Amino acid sequence: MCEEEVLRLFPEKIRGKWKEVAGQAEKLQEIRLRAGKPLTILVDEKERFVDPGGRIVDRQEAAARQESAELEEILKHLCQYSIYAFADEIRQGFLTVQGGHRIGLAGQALLDGENRIVNLKYIRYLNIRIAHQVKGAADPLIPLLYERGRVVSTLLISPPGGGKTTMLRDIIRQISNGTAYGRGINVSVVDERSEIAGSFLGIAQNDVGTRTDVLDGCPKVEGMMRLIRAMSPQALAVDELGGIEDMQALRMANGCGCRLLATIHGSSLEEVLRKSYMRYAAEEGLFERYIVLDRTAGARGIEGVYDREGKPCLRR
């Protein structure tokens, strides 16, 4: 991540205003643009603001207000001045742009007769989430993912913001390339919301390994079925499991001999196993490892590691 990459997110005529913010590229996490509201950024987990001169300030009262016309120009720029070409992404509420950066969108939803969102208009809120791939993030986990040179099916558990997607991405990269514990294997990724590979025009912007295939922007269940049939993966990776349909698709993948790599929201294994669909997964023996992550657990970030029976293998 460099200053120039952040500046490219904005039309050339206003890049000067964002130069100081871009200078914080390594620590910059979010840029929030809301029509008529203060320009807000998140730097190193701290909320700060941008004044009319482009200076980073701590006081909200000193912040510039985002003009609606300029926000529309930024959105057009992010869509390469062809909003129609990005209609599918806009309908889902986010864009992924070059570099793997994700742009969250909000405005007025247009609904069909079944109350499903068919498009967004009057987009007045953008959340530019700056991508930072952390290579080596999963180093402490890698020895736990192998048995006699074989990758084991693993579920990563953490609360929102606990780092599970970052960990999953690096696990995919490492087992795809091969590690000291086992040779590289073919990994297929269903990247429903473009958060793992950060694909732009079908090309992964994040390094997910040399033997990895990515299906971007596809619902998890349909994506898993397609990849099993089309790509013959040795491991299948998905982010944020959320229902019995996901588990049934994973069961089918498991029956085809795929190892499973997945994440789920939760603060503990006990909490996760209280979900009915996770009880189904446990009864089917879909996961051989449960790894609970915790940002407060120090540099290793591991709260606990459990086997398929839920018995501790490693506790903090």
C-alpha positions as YAML, in Angstrom:
chain: A
units: angstrom
residues:
- id: 1
  name: MET
  ca: [0.00, 0.00, 0.00]
- id: 2
  name: CYS
  ca: [1.45, 3.37, -1.04]
- id: 3
  name: GLU
  ca: [0.39, 7.01, -1.22]
- id: 4
  name: GLU
  ca: [-0.15, 6.90, -4.98]
- id: 5
  name: GLU
  ca: [-2.56, 3.97, -4.70]
- id: 6
  name: VAL
  ca: [-4.80, 5.91, -2.29]
- id: 7
  name: LEU
  ca: [-4.74, 9.00, -4.50]
- id: 8
  name: ARG
  ca: [-5.89, 6.96, -7.50]
- id: 9
  name: LEU
  ca: [-9.18, 6.37, -5.67]
- id: 10
  name: PHE
  ca: [-10.10, 10.02, -6.35]
- id: 11
  name: PRO
  ca: [-10.59, 12.05, -9.53]
- id: 12
  name: GLU
  ca: [-7.37, 13.79, -10.51]
- id: 13
  name: LYS
  ca: [-8.74, 17.28, -9.98]
- id: 14
  name: ILE
  ca: [-9.31, 16.72, -6.23]
- id: 15
  name: ARG
  ca: [-6.29, 14.54, -5.42]
- id: 16
  name: GLY
  ca: [-4.45, 17.48, -3.88]
- id: 17
  name: LYS
  ca: [-7.05, 17.60, -1.09]
- id: 18
  name: TRP
  ca: [-6.34, 13.96, -0.22]
- id: 19
  name: LYS
  ca: [-2.54, 14.07, -0.33]
- id: 20
  name: GLU
  ca: [-2.03, 14.26, 3.46]
- id: 21
  name: VAL
  ca: [-4.50, 11.42, 4.01]
- id: 22
  name: ALA
  ca: [-2.76, 9.35, 1.33]
- id: 23
  name: GLY
  ca: [0.49, 9.94, 3.18]
- id: 24
  name: GLN
  ca: [-0.97, 7.77, 5.96]
- id: 25
  name: ALA
  ca: [-1.53, 4.87, 3.53]
- id: 26
  name: GLU
  ca: [0.14, 2.21, 5.67]
- id: 27
  name: LYS
  ca: [-2.12, 2.98, 8.66]
- id: 28
  name: LEU
  ca: [-5.22, 4.17, 6.78]
- id: 29
  name: GLN
  ca: [-8.21, 1.83, 7.18]
- id: 30
  name: GLU
  ca: [-11.32, 3.73, 6.06]
- id: 31
  name: ILE
  ca: [-12.41, 6.92, 4.33]
- id: 32
  name: ARG
  ca: [-16.07, 7.72, 4.98]
- id: 33
  name: LEU
  ca: [-17.82, 10.13, 2.65]
- id: 34
  name: ARG
  ca: [-21.37, 11.17, 3.58]
- id: 35
  name: ALA
  ca: [-23.21, 13.91, 1.69]
- id: 36
  name: GLY
  ca: [-23.38, 17.03, 3.84]
- id: 37
  name: LYS
  ca: [-21.46, 15.40, 6.69]
- id: 38
  name: PRO
  ca: [-17.87, 15.75, 7.97]
- id: 39
  name: LEU
  ca: [-15.09, 13.98, 6.05]
- id: 40
  name: THR
  ca: [-14.09, 11.14, 8.36]
- id: 41
  name: ILE
  ca: [-11.18, 8.71, 8.23]
- id: 42
  name: LEU
  ca: [-10.04, 5.79, 10.35]
- id: 43
  name: VAL
  ca: [-6.29, 5.71, 10.90]
- id: 44
  name: ASP
  ca: [-4.67, 3.07, 13.07]
- id: 45
  name: GLU
  ca: [-8.05, 2.36, 14.75]
- id: 46
  name: LYS
  ca: [-8.58, 6.06, 15.55]
- id: 47
  name: GLU
  ca: [-11.33, 8.22, 14.05]
- id: 48
  name: ARG
  ca: [-10.04, 11.51, 12.63]
- id: 49
  name: PHE
  ca: [-11.30, 14.16, 10.24]
- id: 50
  name: VAL
  ca: [-10.19, 16.10, 7.15]
- id: 51
  name: ASP
  ca: [-10.47, 19.89, 7.05]
- id: 52
  name: PRO
  ca: [-11.18, 22.00, 3.92]
- id: 53
  name: GLY
  ca: [-7.45, 22.31, 3.25]
- id: 54
  name: GLY
  ca: [-6.91, 18.55, 3.32]
- id: 55
  name: ARG
  ca: [-5.26, 18.54, 6.73]
- id: 56
  name: ILE
  ca: [-5.97, 15.70, 9.13]
- id: 57
  name: VAL
  ca: [-7.55, 17.08, 12.32]
- id: 58
  name: ASP
  ca: [-8.92, 15.63, 15.55]
- id: 59
  name: ARG
  ca: [-11.88, 17.98, 15.99]
- id: 60
  name: GLN
  ca: [-15.08, 17.21, 14.09]
- id: 61
  name: GLU
  ca: [-15.99, 20.90, 14.15]
- id: 62
  name: ALA
  ca: [-12.96, 21.65, 11.95]
- id: 63
  name: ALA
  ca: [-13.83, 19.05, 9.32]
- id: 64
  name: ALA
  ca: [-14.90, 19.82, 5.77]
- id: 65
  name: ARG
  ca: [-18.39, 18.78, 4.70]
- id: 66
  name: GLN
  ca: [-18.77, 16.40, 1.79]
- id: 67
  name: GLU
  ca: [-20.50, 18.01, -1.18]
- id: 68
  name: SER
  ca: [-23.07, 15.81, -2.95]
- id: 69
  name: ALA
  ca: [-21.84, 16.73, -6.44]
- id: 70
  name: GLU
  ca: [-18.26, 15.84, -5.57]
- id: 71
  name: LEU
  ca: [-19.38, 12.55, -4.01]
- id: 72
  name: GLU
  ca: [-21.18, 11.67, -7.25]
- id: 73
  name: GLU
  ca: [-18.01, 12.47, -9.20]
- id: 74
  name: ILE
  ca: [-15.95, 10.22, -6.91]
- id: 75
  name: LEU
  ca: [-18.43, 7.37, -7.45]
- id: 76
  name: LYS
  ca: [-18.28, 7.81, -11.24]
- id: 77
  name: HIS
  ca: [-14.49, 7.76, -11.07]
- id: 78
  name: LEU
  ca: [-14.49, 4.58, -9.01]
- id: 79
  name: CYS
  ca: [-16.80, 3.01, -11.62]
- id: 80
  name: GLN
  ca: [-14.44, 4.16, -14.41]
- id: 81
  name: TYR
  ca: [-17.22, 6.49, -15.63]
- id: 82
  name: SER
  ca: [-19.44, 3.54, -16.52]
- id: 83
  name: ILE
  ca: [-21.83, 3.06, -13.61]
- id: 84
  name: TYR
  ca: [-23.93, 0.75, -15.78]
- id: 85
  name: ALA
  ca: [-20.99, -1.69, -16.02]
- id: 86
  name: PHE
  ca: [-20.96, -1.92, -12.21]
- id: 87
  name: ALA
  ca: [-24.75, -2.26, -11.79]
- id: 88
  name: ASP
  ca: [-24.55, -5.76, -10.29]
- id: 89
  name: GLU
  ca: [-22.03, -4.67, -7.65]
- id: 90
  name: ILE
  ca: [-23.99, -1.51, -6.85]
- id: 91
  name: ARG
  ca: [-27.14, -3.58, -6.33]
- id: 92
  name: GLN
  ca: [-25.24, -5.65, -3.75]
- id: 93
  name: GLY
  ca: [-24.10, -2.51, -1.96]
- id: 94
  name: PHE
  ca: [-20.38, -2.54, -2.62]
- id: 95
  name: LEU
  ca: [-17.68, -2.20, -5.27]
- id: 96
  name: THR
  ca: [-14.25, -3.77, -5.37]
- id: 97
  name: VAL
  ca: [-11.72, -1.61, -7.20]
- id: 98
  name: GLN
  ca: [-8.16, -2.07, -8.40]
- id: 99
  name: GLY
  ca: [-5.91, -2.87, -5.46]
- id: 100
  name: GLY
  ca: [-8.64, -4.88, -3.74]
- id: 101
  name: HIS
  ca: [-10.14, -1.86, -1.95]
- id: 102
  name: ARG
  ca: [-13.86, -2.21, -1.15]
- id: 103
  name: ILE
  ca: [-16.33, 0.62, -1.44]
- id: 104
  name: GLY
  ca: [-19.47, 0.27, 0.65]
- id: 105
  name: LEU
  ca: [-22.50, 2.08, -0.79]
- id: 106
  name: ALA
  ca: [-25.74, 3.33, 0.71]
- id: 107
  name: GLY
  ca: [-28.57, 5.50, -0.51]
- id: 108
  name: GLN
  ca: [-32.14, 4.86, -1.64]
- id: 109
  name: ALA
  ca: [-32.97, 1.22, -2.36]
- id: 110
  name: LEU
  ca: [-35.22, 0.29, -5.29]
- id: 111
  name: LEU
  ca: [-37.28, -2.84, -4.58]
- id: 112
  name: ASP
  ca: [-39.08, -5.34, -6.77]
- id: 113
  name: GLY
  ca: [-42.51, -6.81, -6.07]
- id: 114
  name: GLU
  ca: [-41.02, -9.27, -3.57]
- id: 115
  name: ASN
  ca: [-39.19, -6.56, -1.60]
- id: 116
  name: ARG
  ca: [-35.80, -7.56, -2.97]
- id: 117
  name: ILE
  ca: [-33.27, -4.83, -3.74]
- id: 118
  name: VAL
  ca: [-32.87, -4.45, -7.50]
- id: 119
  name: ASN
  ca: [-30.74, -1.30, -7.45]
- id: 120
  name: LEU
  ca: [-29.56, 1.69, -5.45]
- id: 121
  name: LYS
  ca: [-30.10, 5.30, -6.45]
- id: 122
  name: TYR
  ca: [-29.26, 8.63, -4.84]
- id: 123
  name: ILE
  ca: [-26.07, 7.07, -3.46]
- id: 124
  name: ARG
  ca: [-25.03, 9.53, -0.78]
- id: 125
  name: TYR
  ca: [-22.79, 7.43, 1.46]
- id: 126
  name: LEU
  ca: [-19.46, 5.81, 0.58]
- id: 127
  name: ASN
  ca: [-17.20, 3.83, 2.88]
- id: 128
  name: ILE
  ca: [-13.82, 3.29, 1.23]
- id: 129
  name: ARG
  ca: [-12.16, 0.38, 3.03]
- id: 130
  name: ILE
  ca: [-8.46, 0.32, 2.31]
- id: 131
  name: ALA
  ca: [-7.09, -3.17, 1.64]
- id: 132
  name: HIS
  ca: [-4.07, -4.27, 3.64]
- id: 133
  name: GLN
  ca: [-2.98, -7.83, 3.01]
- id: 134
  name: VAL
  ca: [-1.03, -9.17, 5.99]
- id: 135
  name: LYS
  ca: [1.25, -11.88, 4.67]
- id: 136
  name: GLY
  ca: [2.36, -14.18, 7.46]
- id: 137
  name: ALA
  ca: [-0.71, -13.39, 9.59]
- id: 138
  name: ALA
  ca: [-1.53, -17.11, 9.75]
- id: 139
  name: ASP
  ca: [2.00, -18.28, 10.62]
- id: 140
  name: PRO
  ca: [1.00, -19.27, 14.19]
- id: 141
  name: LEU
  ca: [-1.94, -21.29, 12.85]
- id: 142
  name: ILE
  ca: [-0.23, -23.22, 10.07]
- id: 143
  name: PRO
  ca: [1.25, -26.00, 12.26]
- id: 144
  name: LEU
  ca: [-2.25, -26.60, 13.67]
- id: 145
  name: LEU
  ca: [-3.80, -27.17, 10.23]
- id: 146
  name: TYR
  ca: [-1.89, -30.31, 9.28]
- id: 147
  name: GLU
  ca: [-1.93, -33.94, 10.32]
- id: 148
  name: ARG
  ca: [0.77, -36.15, 8.78]
- id: 149
  name: GLY
  ca: [1.22, -33.72, 5.89]
- id: 150
  name: ARG
  ca: [-2.51, -33.40, 5.21]
- id: 151
  name: VAL
  ca: [-4.52, -30.19, 5.63]
- id: 152
  name: VAL
  ca: [-7.45, -30.73, 7.99]
- id: 153
  name: SER
  ca: [-10.87, -29.10, 7.65]
- id: 154
  name: THR
  ca: [-10.84, -26.00, 9.84]
- id: 155
  name: LEU
  ca: [-13.34, -23.43, 11.08]
- id: 156
  name: LEU
  ca: [-12.06, -20.03, 12.26]
- id: 157
  name: ILE
  ca: [-14.21, -18.34, 14.91]
- id: 158
  name: SER
  ca: [-14.04, -14.71, 16.03]
- id: 159
  name: PRO
  ca: [-16.29, -11.72, 16.70]
- id: 160
  name: PRO
  ca: [-16.69, -9.17, 13.88]
- id: 161
  name: GLY
  ca: [-13.39, -7.38, 13.35]
- id: 162
  name: GLY
  ca: [-11.45, -10.18, 15.02]
- id: 163
  name: GLY
  ca: [-9.27, -10.88, 12.01]
- id: 164
  name: LYS
  ca: [-10.76, -14.14, 10.73]
- id: 165
  name: THR
  ca: [-10.94, -13.06, 7.07]
- id: 166
  name: THR
  ca: [-7.33, -11.86, 7.22]
- id: 167
  name: MET
  ca: [-6.34, -15.20, 8.70]
- id: 168
  name: LEU
  ca: [-8.37, -17.18, 6.16]
- id: 169
  name: ARG
  ca: [-6.79, -15.28, 3.27]
- id: 170
  name: ASP
  ca: [-3.29, -16.04, 4.50]
- id: 171
  name: ILE
  ca: [-4.12, -19.70, 5.21]
- id: 172
  name: ILE
  ca: [-5.35, -20.03, 1.62]
- id: 173
  name: ARG
  ca: [-2.17, -18.43, 0.29]
- id: 174
  name: GLN
  ca: [0.12, -20.64, 2.35]
- id: 175
  name: ILE
  ca: [-1.53, -24.02, 1.80]
- id: 176
  name: SER
  ca: [-1.87, -23.21, -1.91]
- id: 177
  name: ASN
  ca: [1.83, -22.47, -2.22]
- id: 178
  name: GLY
  ca: [2.87, -25.26, 0.16]
- id: 179
  name: THR
  ca: [4.42, -25.05, 3.60]
- id: 180
  name: ALA
  ca: [7.01, -26.85, 5.68]
- id: 181
  name: TYR
  ca: [4.16, -29.10, 6.85]
- id: 182
  name: GLY
  ca: [2.77, -30.18, 3.49]
- id: 183
  name: ARG
  ca: [2.93, -29.70, -0.26]
- id: 184
  name: GLY
  ca: [0.82, -27.11, -2.06]
- id: 185
  name: ILE
  ca: [-2.72, -28.12, -2.97]
- id: 186
  name: ASN
  ca: [-5.48, -26.81, -5.25]
- id: 187
  name: VAL
  ca: [-7.75, -24.44, -3.36]
- id: 188
  name: SER
  ca: [-11.09, -23.08, -4.62]
- id: 189
  name: VAL
  ca: [-12.49, -19.92, -3.03]
- id: 190
  name: VAL
  ca: [-16.10, -18.77, -3.10]
- id: 191
  name: ASP
  ca: [-15.61, -15.04, -2.57]
- id: 192
  name: GLU
  ca: [-19.22, -13.91, -2.22]
- id: 193
  name: ARG
  ca: [-18.44, -10.34, -1.21]
- id: 194
  name: SER
  ca: [-14.94, -10.02, -2.73]
- id: 195
  name: GLU
  ca: [-13.38, -9.80, 0.71]
- id: 196
  name: ILE
  ca: [-10.90, -12.67, 0.43]
- id: 197
  name: ALA
  ca: [-9.25, -12.24, -2.96]
- id: 198
  name: GLY
  ca: [-10.43, -8.68, -3.61]
- id: 199
  name: SER
  ca: [-10.96, -9.42, -7.31]
- id: 200
  name: PHE
  ca: [-11.10, -6.59, -9.83]
- id: 201
  name: LEU
  ca: [-12.30, -7.49, -13.34]
- id: 202
  name: GLY
  ca: [-11.96, -11.14, -12.34]
- id: 203
  name: ILE
  ca: [-8.32, -10.88, -11.23]
- id: 204
  name: ALA
  ca: [-7.45, -11.39, -7.55]
- id: 205
  name: GLN
  ca: [-5.81, -8.25, -6.19]
- id: 206
  name: ASN
  ca: [-4.68, -10.07, -3.05]
- id: 207
  name: ASP
  ca: [-2.12, -12.87, -3.20]
- id: 208
  name: VAL
  ca: [-4.12, -16.03, -2.55]
- id: 209
  name: GLY
  ca: [-1.50, -18.48, -3.78]
- id: 210
  name: THR
  ca: [-0.38, -20.11, -7.00]
- id: 211
  name: ARG
  ca: [-2.83, -23.04, -6.91]
- id: 212
  name: THR
  ca: [-5.95, -21.05, -6.01]
- id: 213
  name: ASP
  ca: [-9.05, -20.53, -8.15]
- id: 214
  name: VAL
  ca: [-11.56, -17.82, -7.21]
- id: 215
  name: LEU
  ca: [-15.28, -17.54, -7.98]
- id: 216
  name: ASP
  ca: [-16.05, -13.91, -7.21]
- id: 217
  name: GLY
  ca: [-19.40, -12.34, -6.34]
- id: 218
  name: CYS
  ca: [-21.32, -15.62, -6.27]
- id: 219
  name: PRO
  ca: [-23.58, -16.76, -3.41]
- id: 220
  name: LYS
  ca: [-21.81, -19.32, -1.26]
- id: 221
  name: VAL
  ca: [-24.07, -22.33, -1.81]
- id: 222
  name: GLU
  ca: [-24.26, -22.02, -5.59]
- id: 223
  name: GLY
  ca: [-20.56, -21.14, -5.73]
- id: 224
  name: MET
  ca: [-19.50, -24.21, -3.77]
- id: 225
  name: MET
  ca: [-21.48, -26.51, -6.07]
- id: 226
  name: ARG
  ca: [-20.04, -24.89, -9.18]
- id: 227
  name: LEU
  ca: [-16.45, -25.10, -7.99]
- id: 228
  name: ILE
  ca: [-16.73, -28.72, -6.89]
- id: 229
  name: ARG
  ca: [-17.99, -29.66, -10.35]
- id: 230
  name: ALA
  ca: [-15.73, -27.39, -12.39]
- id: 231
  name: MET
  ca: [-12.39, -27.06, -10.59]
- id: 232
  name: SER
  ca: [-11.91, -30.35, -8.66]
- id: 233
  name: PRO
  ca: [-10.49, -28.60, -5.58]
- id: 234
  name: GLN
  ca: [-8.56, -30.35, -2.84]
- id: 235
  name: ALA
  ca: [-9.67, -27.63, -0.43]
- id: 236
  name: LEU
  ca: [-12.71, -25.34, -0.53]
- id: 237
  name: ALA
  ca: [-12.69, -21.98, 1.27]
- id: 238
  name: VAL
  ca: [-15.63, -19.74, 2.19]
- id: 239
  name: ASP
  ca: [-16.10, -16.76, 4.51]
- id: 240
  name: GLU
  ca: [-18.83, -16.17, 7.11]
- id: 241
  name: LEU
  ca: [-21.03, -19.24, 7.26]
- id: 242
  name: GLY
  ca: [-24.60, -18.41, 8.10]
- id: 243
  name: GLY
  ca: [-27.20, -21.14, 7.70]
- id: 244
  name: ILE
  ca: [-28.15, -24.75, 7.17]
- id: 245
  name: GLU
  ca: [-27.87, -24.38, 3.37]
- id: 246
  name: ASP
  ca: [-24.19, -23.51, 3.76]
- id: 247
  name: MET
  ca: [-23.65, -26.61, 5.89]
- id: 248
  name: GLN
  ca: [-25.42, -28.89, 3.46]
- id: 249
  name: ALA
  ca: [-23.22, -27.60, 0.63]
- id: 250
  name: LEU
  ca: [-20.13, -28.13, 2.78]
- id: 251
  name: ARG
  ca: [-21.31, -31.66, 3.54]
- id: 252
  name: MET
  ca: [-21.45, -32.38, -0.18]
- id: 253
  name: ALA
  ca: [-17.95, -30.93, -0.65]
- id: 254
  name: ASN
  ca: [-16.70, -33.00, 2.25]
- id: 255
  name: GLY
  ca: [-18.23, -36.09, 0.65]
- id: 256
  name: CYS
  ca: [-16.21, -35.35, -2.49]
- id: 257
  name: GLY
  ca: [-13.00, -35.41, -0.48]
- id: 258
  name: CYS
  ca: [-12.50, -31.64, -0.18]
- id: 259
  name: ARG
  ca: [-10.95, -30.22, 2.93]
- id: 260
  name: LEU
  ca: [-12.99, -27.30, 4.22]
- id: 261
  name: LEU
  ca: [-11.73, -23.88, 5.30]
- id: 262
  name: ALA
  ca: [-14.33, -21.48, 6.65]
- id: 263
  name: THR
  ca: [-15.07, -18.68, 9.10]
- id: 264
  name: ILE
  ca: [-18.00, -17.83, 11.34]
- id: 265
  name: HIS
  ca: [-18.93, -15.02, 13.73]
- id: 266
  name: GLY
  ca: [-18.72, -15.95, 17.40]
- id: 267
  name: SER
  ca: [-16.82, -15.27, 20.61]
- id: 268
  name: SER
  ca: [-16.42, -18.91, 21.67]
- id: 269
  name: LEU
  ca: [-16.90, -22.46, 20.44]
- id: 270
  name: GLU
  ca: [-19.73, -22.90, 22.91]
- id: 271
  name: GLU
  ca: [-21.59, -19.91, 21.49]
- id: 272
  name: VAL
  ca: [-21.12, -21.13, 17.92]
- id: 273
  name: LEU
  ca: [-22.31, -24.67, 18.67]
- id: 274
  name: ARG
  ca: [-25.55, -23.29, 20.09]
- id: 275
  name: LYS
  ca: [-26.56, -22.40, 16.52]
- id: 276
  name: SER
  ca: [-28.74, -25.18, 15.11]
- id: 277
  name: TYR
  ca: [-26.89, -25.33, 11.79]
- id: 278
  name: MET
  ca: [-23.57, -25.64, 13.61]
- id: 279
  name: ARG
  ca: [-24.90, -28.55, 15.64]
- id: 280
  name: TYR
  ca: [-25.65, -30.16, 12.29]
- id: 281
  name: ALA
  ca: [-22.06, -29.49, 11.17]
- id: 282
  name: ALA
  ca: [-20.69, -31.02, 14.36]
- id: 283
  name: GLU
  ca: [-22.91, -34.09, 14.05]
- id: 284
  name: GLU
  ca: [-21.70, -34.57, 10.48]
- id: 285
  name: GLY
  ca: [-18.07, -34.11, 11.57]
- id: 286
  name: LEU
  ca: [-17.45, -31.46, 8.91]
- id: 287
  name: PHE
  ca: [-14.61, -29.76, 10.80]
- id: 288
  name: GLU
  ca: [-11.58, -31.40, 12.35]
- id: 289
  name: ARG
  ca: [-10.32, -28.18, 13.93]
- id: 290
  name: TYR
  ca: [-12.07, -25.25, 15.54]
- id: 291
  name: ILE
  ca: [-9.79, -22.26, 16.09]
- id: 292
  name: VAL
  ca: [-11.08, -19.38, 18.20]
- id: 293
  name: LEU
  ca: [-9.34, -16.08, 17.46]
- id: 294
  name: ASP
  ca: [-9.14, -13.14, 19.83]
- id: 295
  name: ARG
  ca: [-7.46, -9.79, 19.25]
- id: 296
  name: THR
  ca: [-6.78, -9.54, 22.98]
- id: 297
  name: ALA
  ca: [-4.89, -12.85, 23.02]
- id: 298
  name: GLY
  ca: [-1.55, -11.26, 22.20]
- id: 299
  name: ALA
  ca: [0.52, -11.53, 19.04]
- id: 300
  name: ARG
  ca: [-0.59, -15.11, 18.38]
- id: 301
  name: GLY
  ca: [-4.24, -14.11, 18.42]
- id: 302
  name: ILE
  ca: [-5.37, -17.61, 19.39]
- id: 303
  name: GLU
  ca: [-7.87, -18.03, 22.20]
- id: 304
  name: GLY
  ca: [-8.22, -21.80, 21.81]
- id: 305
  name: VAL
  ca: [-7.92, -24.74, 19.42]
- id: 306
  name: TYR
  ca: [-10.35, -27.68, 19.57]
- id: 307
  name: ASP
  ca: [-10.69, -31.03, 17.81]
- id: 308
  name: ARG
  ca: [-13.79, -32.34, 16.01]
- id: 309
  name: GLU
  ca: [-15.26, -33.42, 19.36]
- id: 310
  name: GLY
  ca: [-14.84, -29.92, 20.78]
- id: 311
  name: LYS
  ca: [-12.04, -31.01, 23.10]
- id: 312
  name: PRO
  ca: [-9.18, -28.55, 23.64]
- id: 313
  name: CYS
  ca: [-6.00, -29.14, 21.66]
- id: 314
  name: LEU
  ca: [-4.49, -25.84, 22.72]
- id: 315
  name: ARG
  ca: [-5.72, -23.19, 25.13]
- id: 316
  name: ARG
  ca: [-4.33, -19.74, 25.77]
...
